[in-house]
Amino acid sequence: MRKAKPIHINAVQRAIESAQKLNNRDILNLKGIMTFAMNELRTGKGGKEEVYSLIDAFNTGEELSVLGICSDETSRNMIQNGQAVLADLFQRHKERGSWTLKGPEMWVLNEAIFMHGVQLEHCSLGEFTKAQKSVRDKSRQALAGNQPKGVTVLS
């Protein structure tokens, strides 16, 4: 049986809201989460929560680039390199129990944070929502054992 789609009384209003840019307060909040996580990791106070915050941000960034937001090769590489650093950090923590970043890794993460910030400034609410839904769906699939191609599960 197919799931019924929601009926929207005012579809035009919904379309207008979806096309609007993220509001500045939300952008600042999302950037603040990334900055806080990076500062905690940089000062040696960070851990799993901060790493997961950055993973969520970069996964959303990856999906935004699929939607055409900062989708050039350089921008995509910045996000993907940030994801790779976090995967390496996660693995090191499993092996040694440390969340310590190396100098070059901090640089790479800062670049990825910058790029995702640019994406947030240029995407619409609809694009952001679609990217987050895609990340949730891929995560759910991967955790259920149906890992999509190119998805790395960190647990």
Order of alpha helices (4+ residues) and beta strands (2+ residues): alpha-alpha-alpha-alpha-alpha-alpha
